[in-house]
Amino acid sequence: MLVLLIGLGMGPRPVSGFVPFDLSNFLASGNEYACDNSSVRIVRPKTVEDVAEAVRLFSHVKAVGGGWSWNQPFFCASNGSAPPNPNGYGYGKNGSALAGAPPPPVGGTANIVMTTLRPLLIEVDEQGQSVTVDAGVRTIDLLRYLADYVTPTAPSGYTLPAFPWFVFQTLGGAVSTGTHGSSLSHKSLSSQVLELTVVLANGTVRTFSDETDPFLMKALRVSVGQLGIIVHIKFRIVPEMPVTRTLHRLTATQYLAMLRAAQARSGRGGAIGSERCANQWNTQGDLPAWMESTEFFWVPQRHEYIDISRSGVFAIAANTTKEALLGYLYQPEAILDVNIRKVPFDQYETAMPVASMADCWQGLLELLYGADNLDGRAYNGTVSPLSLLASLTPNGTAALSPSVIAPNGRPDYGFRSNPLIRTTGREDALLSNTEDGPRLWLNIEDYLYYNRPVRRTNVVFKRLMGYLRSDPRCGPTGIGGGGARLHWGKAGWPDAGCWHGDKEFPNTWCDFGCAVRQLDPKDKLRDSAPDRWTWEGVPLEQCCGPDGFRRGDPACTCRVKHARTAATCPPPPFYTYR
């Protein structure tokens, strides 16, 4: 197995709600993560006042952007949970009402599309080193605008301090889900936000900042759409600068040694298994410089598909010195319609604490390849008897089960693309995955479920997800007491009732509940996963103060009542689909 390291130095009017043709994510098939279209309407606003009017008119609303999410309930205002909302009118191919048709009814449930606001706002403040932008603008379009914003004080333009690998999300969606690149100091896009202008559940428009609303800003930075509809975002910016990109090839064990040294330097060391230890992760520690802006592409056991994927990495990550927009790695736009939209896949991402990242990584290698084969090279055409693949067939390495044999006849380790590994520093956002300390992210993709003659579970991939989501070496939180956290916008979310916010975020979950109680007390903005957004049994009415949940009060314990426990949920990774 090979690891590729890429390092960088560096006036009000009526609002109509139309029956949607399709409300789903970006996959071309349009029916893998589709919302229930019988009970939800789509509003396409042109102004901020349109957004506010829609919030006032409809009883339940959610914002949607570019559709780049696998977390279906989080972007669906309803999935059949609301009463059917019949057409009541005809509509044309573009979703507009036909001539003579009655107006669409108001009330009920609606998704509000944030990409239709016009004119688009991008306003640079050079003196304040900031940019204010509409939430419906794509990340890449803001980056290109800033790079071309050339002035005497910025002869090469501007850029964001750090930005993600995938840059085609709307900025509102990216901020709401804690989307990130690889930076311990600049962290996610959410940490680069200076102000947020939000349409609240009562239809009013309000701007928040750390100076005016310090507690609510902590909640709004990563709010997953639960506190309001973001319409404008003010980001920090920095002048464009040249960065040098270098590409290194490392074996899995060489990378493990680097992680082990960094884990030790963080001052924590060893697997973490208690909330007491979790509370110690409040600094990024004495981490090595190479972790600051470094992305790794993990190349699993070789076969023809991974070799093709690896060649793609080399094509975009060659050694070079360029300005930051071109120097930092991001997904090429040319492949969006050629590949990404047309080839179905599920993307998962988990965040493990830097304090135990080497332990988690070693456990993953041992599970996948066997403790005697960490580099994935010791066996030619077969697998280690200690590996996961051997455990999935009754005859061990002598006759692998057909489910773990690749089309080329070699053992199939479940991957068709290179996993991506990054790090981000500790953030103060209540629902940031790094609210308790810096974390290492592992982004992996499952193409096998969809792209075989008959759909069936990618058993190796699912077992790896089970390890990541439950083993204490990968984190101290979760329904079973261990495991890495899930990215808010991606796949891997457990069955209904099997994700417990008070266990995943023991330090901040009830603080966020206080923010919900303050900004959306009637749950107008709650999405179609109500089992996840619950504080049942917690006395928020008496335990919420101006700065959040009163933990010092003996009567205030953040312990939520849940209908299901780990014992009554599916085994790790706690979901039955795929």
C-alpha positions as CSV (number, residue, x, y, z in Angstrom):
1,M,0.0,0.0,0.0
2,L,1.2,3.5,-0.9
3,V,0.5,6.8,0.7
4,L,0.9,10.0,-1.4
5,L,1.7,13.1,0.6
6,I,1.1,16.5,-1.0
7,G,2.6,19.3,1.1
8,L,2.1,23.0,0.7
9,G,4.0,25.9,2.2
10,M,2.4,28.8,2.4
11,G,-39.4,45.2,-1.7
12,P,-41.5,42.3,-0.7
13,R,-43.5,40.4,-3.4
14,P,-45.5,37.1,-3.5
15,V,-43.4,34.0,-3.2
16,S,-44.5,30.9,-5.1
17,G,-43.9,27.3,-4.0
18,F,-43.8,24.9,-6.9
19,V,-44.1,21.2,-6.9
20,P,-40.5,19.9,-7.7
21,F,-39.7,17.6,-10.5
22,D,-37.0,16.2,-8.4
23,L,-35.4,17.1,-5.1
24,S,-32.3,14.9,-4.7
25,N,-28.6,15.1,-4.5
26,F,-26.3,15.4,-7.5
27,L,-26.2,11.8,-8.6
28,A,-27.4,11.5,-12.2
29,S,-29.9,8.8,-11.4
30,G,-31.7,11.2,-9.1
31,N,-33.4,8.5,-7.1
32,E,-30.8,7.4,-4.6
33,Y,-31.2,10.3,-2.2
34,A,-34.4,11.8,-3.4
35,C,-36.8,13.6,-1.1
36,D,-40.5,12.7,-0.9
37,N,-42.0,15.1,-3.5
38,S,-45.6,14.6,-2.5
39,S,-45.3,16.7,0.7
40,V,-42.7,19.3,-0.1
41,R,-42.6,22.3,-2.4
42,I,-39.6,24.2,-3.8
43,V,-39.3,28.0,-3.5
44,R,-36.9,29.8,-5.8
45,P,-36.3,33.3,-4.3
46,K,-34.8,36.2,-6.1
47,T,-34.1,38.4,-3.1
48,V,-33.4,38.1,0.6
49,E,-36.9,39.4,1.2
50,D,-38.2,36.5,-0.9
51,V,-36.4,34.1,1.5
52,A,-37.9,35.8,4.5
53,E,-41.4,35.8,3.0
54,A,-41.1,32.1,2.3
55,V,-40.1,31.5,5.9
56,R,-43.2,33.4,7.0
57,L,-45.6,31.8,4.6
58,F,-44.6,28.1,5.0
59,S,-45.0,26.2,8.3
60,H,-41.8,24.2,7.8
61,V,-38.7,25.1,5.7
62,K,-35.2,24.0,4.8
63,A,-32.6,25.7,2.6
64,V,-30.9,23.7,-0.2
65,G,-27.9,24.6,-2.4
66,G,-26.1,22.6,-5.1
67,G,-27.2,19.2,-3.9
68,W,-23.7,17.9,-3.0
69,S,-24.7,15.8,0.0
70,W,-25.4,12.2,0.8
71,N,-27.2,13.0,4.0
72,Q,-30.7,12.9,2.7
73,P,-32.8,13.8,5.8
74,F,-30.6,16.8,6.5
75,F,-31.5,18.5,3.2
76,C,-35.1,17.3,2.9
77,A,-37.7,19.5,4.6
78,S,-40.0,16.4,4.5
79,N,-39.6,12.8,3.6
80,G,-43.3,11.8,3.8
81,S,-43.5,13.0,7.4
82,A,-45.7,16.0,6.3
83,P,-49.2,15.7,4.9
84,P,-49.4,15.4,1.1
85,N,-49.4,18.8,-0.7
86,P,-51.4,18.2,-3.9
87,N,-50.6,20.3,-7.0
88,G,-53.7,22.4,-7.2
89,Y,-52.3,23.8,-10.5
90,G,-50.5,22.8,-13.6
91,Y,-46.8,23.5,-14.2
92,G,-44.5,23.7,-17.2
93,K,-41.2,21.9,-17.8
94,N,-39.2,24.6,-16.0
95,G,-41.4,24.4,-12.9
96,S,-43.3,27.5,-13.6
97,A,-47.1,27.7,-13.4
98,L,-49.0,27.3,-16.7
99,A,-51.1,30.2,-18.0
100,G,-54.5,30.2,-16.3
101,A,-53.5,27.8,-13.6
102,P,-54.5,28.8,-10.0
103,P,-51.7,30.0,-7.8
104,P,-49.9,27.3,-5.7
105,P,-51.1,27.0,-2.1
106,V,-49.0,28.4,0.7
107,G,-48.5,26.7,4.1
108,G,-47.1,23.3,4.6
109,T,-43.5,22.3,3.9
110,A,-41.0,23.9,1.5
111,N,-37.3,23.7,0.5
112,I,-35.9,27.1,-0.4
113,V,-33.3,27.1,-3.2
114,M,-30.4,29.5,-2.4
115,T,-28.8,29.6,-5.8
116,T,-31.5,31.7,-7.5
117,L,-30.9,35.0,-5.7
118,R,-30.0,37.9,-8.1
119,P,-27.9,39.9,-8.4
120,L,-25.3,37.9,-6.7
121,L,-23.4,39.6,-3.9
122,I,-19.6,39.5,-3.7
123,E,-18.2,42.6,-1.9
124,V,-14.5,42.9,-1.0
125,D,-13.4,45.1,1.8
126,E,-9.6,45.5,1.4
127,Q,-9.1,47.6,4.4
128,G,-10.9,45.0,6.6
129,Q,-9.4,42.1,4.8
130,S,-12.8,40.5,4.3
131,V,-15.4,39.6,1.7
132,T,-19.2,39.4,2.0
133,V,-20.9,36.9,-0.3
134,D,-24.3,35.4,-0.9
135,A,-24.7,32.0,0.7
136,G,-25.8,30.6,-2.7
137,V,-22.5,31.4,-4.4
138,R,-20.2,28.3,-5.1
139,T,-16.9,28.2,-3.3
140,I,-15.0,28.0,-6.6
141,D,-16.7,31.1,-8.0
142,L,-15.8,33.1,-4.9
143,L,-12.2,31.8,-5.1
144,R,-11.9,32.8,-8.8
145,Y,-13.5,36.2,-8.1
146,L,-11.0,36.9,-5.3
147,A,-8.0,35.7,-7.4
148,D,-9.0,38.2,-10.1
149,Y,-9.6,41.1,-7.7
150,V,-6.3,42.8,-8.5
151,T,-5.6,46.1,-6.9
152,P,-2.4,48.1,-6.0
153,T,-2.6,46.7,-2.5
154,A,-3.1,43.1,-3.8
155,P,-1.3,42.8,-7.1
156,S,-2.1,39.0,-7.2
157,G,-5.6,39.3,-5.8
158,Y,-7.0,37.6,-2.7
159,T,-7.9,34.1,-1.5
160,L,-9.4,32.3,1.5
161,P,-6.9,31.2,4.1
162,A,-7.8,27.6,3.4
163,F,-10.4,25.9,1.4
164,P,-11.7,22.3,0.7
165,W,-10.8,19.7,-1.9
166,F,-14.4,19.9,-3.2
167,V,-15.1,23.5,-4.2
168,F,-18.5,23.2,-6.0
169,Q,-20.7,23.4,-2.9
170,T,-22.6,26.6,-2.2
171,L,-20.9,28.5,0.6
172,G,-23.9,28.4,2.8
173,G,-24.0,24.6,2.7
174,A,-20.2,24.3,3.1
175,V,-20.3,26.5,6.2
176,S,-23.3,24.8,7.7
177,T,-21.7,21.4,7.5
178,G,-18.2,22.3,8.6
179,T,-16.6,21.6,5.2
180,H,-12.8,21.8,5.4
181,G,-9.5,21.6,3.7
182,S,-6.3,20.6,5.5
183,S,-5.1,23.3,7.9
184,L,-4.5,23.1,11.6
185,S,-4.3,26.9,11.9
186,H,-7.0,28.1,9.5
187,K,-9.3,25.1,10.1
188,S,-12.6,24.8,8.3
189,L,-14.5,27.4,6.2
190,S,-16.7,27.9,9.3
191,S,-13.7,29.1,11.3
192,Q,-13.0,31.7,8.7
193,V,-16.4,33.3,9.0
194,L,-16.5,36.8,10.6
195,E,-20.3,37.5,10.3
196,L,-23.4,35.6,9.3
197,T,-26.6,37.2,8.0
198,V,-29.5,34.8,8.7
199,V,-33.2,34.7,8.1
200,L,-34.6,33.4,11.4
201,A,-37.6,31.1,12.0
202,N,-39.9,34.2,12.6
203,G,-39.0,35.7,9.2
204,T,-36.7,38.4,10.5
205,V,-33.2,39.0,9.1
206,R,-30.4,39.4,11.6
207,T,-26.6,39.6,11.4
208,F,-24.4,37.8,13.9
209,S,-20.8,38.1,14.8
210,D,-18.5,37.1,17.7
211,E,-18.6,40.6,19.0
212,T,-22.4,41.0,19.0
213,D,-23.5,37.3,19.8
214,P,-20.6,35.2,20.9
215,F,-22.6,32.2,22.1
216,L,-25.0,32.1,19.1
217,M,-22.0,32.5,16.7
218,K,-20.6,29.3,18.2
219,A,-23.9,27.6,17.4
220,L,-24.3,29.2,13.9
221,R,-20.9,28.4,12.6
222,V,-21.8,24.7,12.1
223,S,-25.6,24.7,12.4
224,V,-26.6,22.1,9.8
225,G,-29.5,24.4,8.8
226,Q,-31.2,24.1,12.2
227,L,-31.0,27.7,13.4
228,G,-32.0,29.8,10.3
229,I,-31.3,30.2,6.6
230,I,-27.9,31.8,6.0
231,V,-28.2,34.5,3.2
232,H,-24.8,36.4,3.5
233,I,-21.4,35.3,4.8
234,K,-18.5,37.5,5.7
235,F,-15.2,35.7,5.4
236,R,-11.6,36.6,6.3
237,I,-9.4,36.9,3.2
238,V,-5.7,37.0,2.6
239,P,-3.6,38.2,-0.3
240,E,-2.8,35.6,-2.9
241,M,0.6,34.1,-2.4
242,P,2.9,31.7,-4.2
243,V,2.9,28.2,-2.6
244,T,5.2,25.3,-3.4
245,R,3.6,21.9,-3.8
246,T,5.7,18.7,-3.3
247,L,4.7,15.1,-3.9
248,H,6.1,12.3,-1.8
249,R,5.6,8.6,-2.0
250,L,5.4,6.8,1.4
251,T,4.5,3.2,2.3
252,A,1.7,2.7,4.8
253,T,4.2,1.9,7.6
254,Q,6.3,5.0,6.8
255,Y,3.1,7.1,7.1
256,L,2.2,5.3,10.3
257,A,5.6,6.2,11.8
258,M,4.9,9.9,11.0
259,L,1.5,9.7,12.6
260,R,2.9,8.0,15.6
261,A,5.6,10.7,16.1
262,A,3.0,13.4,15.6
263,Q,0.6,11.8,18.1
264,A,3.4,11.6,20.7
265,R,4.3,15.2,20.0
266,S,0.7,16.3,20.6
267,G,1.4,15.6,24.3
268,R,-1.4,13.1,24.7
269,G,-0.3,9.8,23.2
270,G,-2.2,6.5,23.3
271,A,-5.8,5.6,22.7
272,I,-8.3,7.8,24.4
273,G,-11.4,6.3,26.0
274,S,-12.9,8.7,28.4
275,E,-14.6,12.1,28.5
276,R,-12.0,13.3,30.9
277,C,-9.3,12.8,28.4
278,A,-11.5,14.3,25.6
279,N,-11.6,17.5,27.6
280,Q,-7.8,17.7,27.4
281,W,-7.8,18.2,23.6
282,N,-8.2,21.9,23.8
283,T,-5.0,22.8,22.0
284,Q,-3.5,21.5,18.8
285,G,-0.4,20.6,20.7
286,D,3.2,20.6,19.5
287,L,2.4,19.1,16.1
288,P,5.0,19.0,13.3
289,A,5.0,21.6,10.5
290,W,4.2,19.0,7.9
291,M,0.7,18.5,9.2
292,E,-0.3,22.1,8.7
293,S,-1.4,22.1,5.0
294,T,-0.8,18.5,3.9
295,E,-3.2,16.2,2.1
296,F,-2.6,12.5,1.7
297,F,-4.0,10.2,-0.8
298,W,-4.0,6.6,0.5
299,V,-3.5,4.0,-2.3
300,P,-5.0,0.7,-1.1
301,Q,-3.9,-2.7,-2.4
302,R,-3.1,-2.4,-6.1
303,H,-5.5,-3.4,-8.9
304,E,-6.5,-1.8,-12.2
305,Y,-9.1,0.6,-10.9
306,I,-6.9,2.0,-8.1
307,D,-4.0,2.4,-10.6
308,I,-6.3,4.6,-12.8
309,S,-7.4,6.6,-9.7
310,R,-3.7,7.0,-8.7
311,S,-2.8,8.3,-12.1
312,G,-5.4,11.0,-11.7
313,V,-3.8,12.1,-8.5
314,F,-0.4,12.4,-10.1
315,A,-2.0,14.4,-12.9
316,I,-3.3,17.1,-10.5
317,A,-0.7,16.9,-7.8
318,A,2.7,17.2,-9.5
319,N,5.5,19.2,-7.9
320,T,5.1,22.9,-8.8
321,T,5.0,26.5,-7.4
322,K,1.8,28.4,-8.1
323,E,-0.4,31.0,-6.5
324,A,-2.6,29.6,-3.8
325,L,-5.8,29.1,-5.8
326,L,-3.9,26.8,-8.2
327,G,-1.4,25.5,-5.7
328,Y,-3.8,24.0,-3.2
329,L,-5.5,20.9,-4.4
330,Y,-9.1,21.0,-5.5
331,Q,-11.2,18.8,-7.7
332,P,-11.0,19.6,-11.4
333,E,-14.3,21.1,-12.7
334,A,-13.9,19.3,-16.0
335,I,-14.7,15.9,-14.4
336,L,-18.0,17.0,-12.7
337,D,-20.3,16.0,-15.6
338,V,-18.0,13.5,-17.2
339,N,-17.5,11.4,-14.1
340,I,-18.9,12.5,-10.7
341,R,-22.5,13.1,-11.7
342,K,-22.7,10.1,-14.0
343,V,-21.0,7.4,-11.9
344,P,-23.0,6.7,-8.7
345,F,-21.0,6.4,-5.5
346,D,-21.3,7.2,-1.8
347,Q,-18.8,9.3,0.0
348,Y,-18.1,8.8,3.7
349,E,-15.8,10.9,6.0
350,T,-14.9,10.3,9.6
351,A,-12.8,12.5,11.9
352,M,-10.5,10.8,14.5
353,P,-8.7,12.7,17.3
354,V,-5.1,13.6,16.6
355,A,-4.5,12.3,20.2
356,S,-5.1,8.7,19.0
357,M,-4.8,9.0,15.2
358,A,-1.9,6.6,14.9
359,D,-3.6,4.0,17.0
360,C,-6.7,4.2,14.8
361,W,-4.7,4.1,11.6
362,Q,-2.7,1.1,12.7
363,G,-5.9,-0.7,13.7
364,L,-7.4,0.0,10.3
365,L,-4.4,-1.4,8.5
366,E,-4.3,-4.5,10.7
367,L,-8.0,-5.1,10.1
368,L,-7.8,-4.7,6.3
369,Y,-4.5,-6.3,5.5
370,G,-3.5,-8.2,8.6
371,A,-0.9,-7.3,11.3
372,D,1.8,-9.1,9.3
373,N,1.0,-7.2,6.1
374,L,0.5,-3.5,7.0
375,D,1.9,-2.3,3.6
376,G,-0.4,-4.7,1.7
377,R,2.5,-6.2,-0.2
378,A,3.5,-9.4,1.6
379,Y,1.1,-11.7,-0.2
380,N,1.0,-12.1,-4.0
381,G,-2.5,-12.9,-5.3
382,T,-3.8,-13.9,-1.9
383,V,-4.3,-12.3,1.5
384,S,-2.9,-12.6,5.0
385,P,-4.8,-15.1,7.1
386,L,-5.0,-12.3,9.7
387,S,-6.8,-10.0,7.3
388,L,-10.5,-9.0,7.1
389,L,-10.8,-10.7,3.7
390,A,-9.7,-14.0,5.1
391,S,-12.2,-13.7,7.9
392,L,-15.0,-13.2,5.4
393,T,-14.6,-16.6,3.7
394,P,-14.9,-20.0,5.3
395,N,-11.8,-21.4,3.6
396,G,-9.4,-18.5,4.5
397,T,-6.8,-17.6,1.9
398,A,-7.1,-20.9,0.0
399,A,-10.4,-20.0,-1.6
400,L,-11.6,-16.4,-1.1
401,S,-15.3,-15.8,-1.2
402,P,-16.5,-14.4,-4.5
403,S,-17.6,-11.2,-2.7
404,V,-14.0,-10.3,-2.0
405,I,-12.4,-11.1,-5.4
406,A,-11.9,-8.2,-7.9
407,P,-12.6,-8.6,-11.6
408,N,-8.9,-9.1,-12.3
409,G,-9.0,-12.2,-10.0
410,R,-7.0,-10.6,-7.2
411,P,-8.3,-9.9,-3.7
412,D,-10.7,-7.0,-3.6
413,Y,-10.2,-4.6,-0.7
414,G,-13.4,-2.7,-1.4
415,F,-11.9,0.5,-2.9
416,R,-12.0,2.0,-6.4
417,S,-10.7,5.5,-5.6
418,N,-8.0,6.8,-3.3
419,P,-9.0,7.8,0.2
420,L,-8.1,11.3,1.1
421,I,-6.6,12.2,4.5
422,R,-6.4,15.7,6.0
423,T,-6.1,17.5,9.4
424,T,-7.9,20.5,10.9
425,G,-7.4,22.3,14.1
426,R,-9.6,22.8,17.1
427,E,-12.7,25.1,16.5
428,D,-15.1,26.7,18.9
429,A,-18.2,25.9,16.8
430,L,-20.5,23.7,19.0
431,L,-21.1,21.1,16.4
432,S,-17.7,21.1,14.7
433,N,-16.1,17.7,14.7
434,T,-13.0,19.4,16.1
435,E,-14.7,21.2,19.0
436,D,-12.7,19.1,21.4
437,G,-9.4,19.2,19.6
438,P,-7.6,18.7,16.3
439,R,-8.6,15.7,14.2
440,L,-7.5,13.7,11.3
441,W,-10.1,13.1,8.6
442,L,-10.4,10.0,6.4
443,N,-12.5,10.4,3.3
444,I,-13.5,7.1,1.6
445,E,-15.8,6.3,-1.3
446,D,-17.9,3.2,-2.1
447,Y,-18.4,2.6,-5.8
448,L,-19.0,-1.1,-5.6
449,Y,-22.5,-1.0,-4.2
450,Y,-23.8,0.7,-7.3
451,N,-21.5,-0.4,-10.1
452,R,-21.8,-4.2,-10.2
453,P,-24.3,-6.3,-12.3
454,V,-26.4,-6.8,-9.1
455,R,-26.4,-4.3,-6.3
456,R,-25.1,-5.8,-3.1
457,T,-23.3,-4.5,0.0
458,N,-19.6,-3.8,-0.2
459,V,-18.9,-6.0,2.8
460,V,-15.2,-5.0,3.3
461,F,-16.0,-1.3,3.1
462,K,-18.9,-1.6,5.5
463,R,-16.7,-3.5,8.0
464,L,-14.1,-0.8,7.8
465,M,-16.8,1.8,8.5
466,G,-17.9,-0.3,11.4
467,Y,-14.4,-0.2,12.9
468,L,-14.0,3.5,12.4
469,R,-17.4,4.3,14.0
470,S,-17.0,2.1,17.0
471,D,-13.4,1.5,18.1
472,P,-12.2,3.7,21.0
473,R,-8.8,4.1,19.2
474,C,-10.7,6.2,16.6
475,G,-12.5,8.4,19.2
476,P,-14.1,8.4,22.6
477,T,-17.7,9.3,21.5
478,G,-20.6,7.5,19.8
479,I,-23.6,5.4,20.7
480,G,-21.3,2.5,21.7
481,G,-18.8,4.6,23.6
482,G,-16.1,4.8,20.9
483,G,-15.5,5.8,17.3
484,A,-14.8,8.6,14.9
485,R,-17.3,11.4,14.2
486,L,-19.2,11.6,10.9
487,H,-19.0,14.5,8.5
488,W,-22.4,16.3,8.5
489,G,-22.9,16.3,4.8
490,K,-21.8,12.8,3.8
491,A,-23.0,9.2,4.0
492,G,-22.8,6.7,6.8
493,W,-25.5,8.0,9.1
494,P,-27.1,5.3,11.3
495,D,-30.6,4.0,11.3
496,A,-33.4,6.1,13.0
497,G,-32.7,6.4,16.7
498,C,-29.1,5.1,16.4
499,W,-27.3,8.4,16.4
500,H,-27.2,10.1,19.8
501,G,-26.1,13.8,19.8
502,D,-25.5,13.8,23.6
503,K,-23.0,10.9,23.1
504,E,-21.4,12.2,19.9
505,F,-21.0,15.7,21.3
506,P,-21.0,15.3,25.1
507,N,-19.4,18.7,25.7
508,T,-21.7,20.8,23.5
509,W,-24.9,19.0,22.5
510,C,-27.1,20.7,25.1
511,D,-25.5,24.1,24.4
512,F,-26.7,23.7,20.8
513,G,-30.1,22.7,22.2
514,C,-30.2,26.0,24.0
515,A,-29.5,27.8,20.7
516,V,-32.3,26.0,19.0
517,R,-34.7,26.8,21.8
518,Q,-33.7,30.5,21.5
519,L,-33.8,30.9,17.7
520,D,-36.3,28.2,16.5
521,P,-38.5,27.3,19.5
522,K,-41.3,25.9,17.2
523,D,-39.0,23.7,15.2
524,K,-39.8,25.4,11.9
525,L,-36.3,24.6,10.6
526,R,-36.0,21.0,11.8
527,D,-35.2,18.6,9.0
528,S,-36.7,15.2,8.3
529,A,-34.4,13.5,10.8
530,P,-36.2,14.4,14.0
531,D,-34.7,11.4,15.9
532,R,-31.3,13.1,15.7
533,W,-32.3,16.6,16.8
534,T,-33.7,15.6,20.2
535,W,-33.2,16.9,23.7
536,E,-36.0,14.8,25.2
537,G,-35.8,14.6,29.0
538,V,-33.3,17.5,29.3
539,P,-34.8,20.5,31.2
540,L,-33.6,23.1,28.7
541,E,-36.2,25.6,29.9
542,Q,-34.5,25.8,33.3
543,C,-31.0,25.0,32.2
544,C,-30.4,27.4,29.3
545,G,-28.6,30.6,30.1
546,P,-27.2,33.4,27.9
547,D,-24.0,31.5,27.4
548,G,-25.5,28.1,26.8
549,F,-26.3,25.1,29.0
550,R,-25.7,25.5,32.8
551,R,-23.6,22.4,33.5
552,G,-22.7,23.7,37.0
553,D,-26.2,23.3,38.2
554,P,-26.8,19.9,39.8
555,A,-30.3,19.8,38.2
556,C,-28.8,20.3,34.7
557,T,-27.5,17.1,33.2
558,C,-27.2,16.7,29.4
559,R,-28.6,13.2,29.3
560,V,-31.1,12.7,26.5
561,K,-33.8,10.0,26.5
562,H,-33.5,7.8,23.4
563,A,-35.9,5.1,22.1
564,R,-33.0,2.9,21.0
565,T,-29.7,1.9,22.4
566,A,-26.6,0.3,20.9
567,A,-28.0,-3.1,21.9
568,T,-31.2,-2.5,19.8
569,C,-29.4,-0.9,16.8
570,P,-27.7,-2.7,14.0
571,P,-24.1,-3.6,14.6
572,P,-21.4,-1.0,13.8
573,P,-21.6,1.1,11.7
574,F,-25.2,1.1,13.0
575,Y,-27.0,1.3,9.6
576,T,-28.7,-1.3,7.5
577,Y,-28.7,0.4,4.1
578,R,-25.9,-0.3,1.5
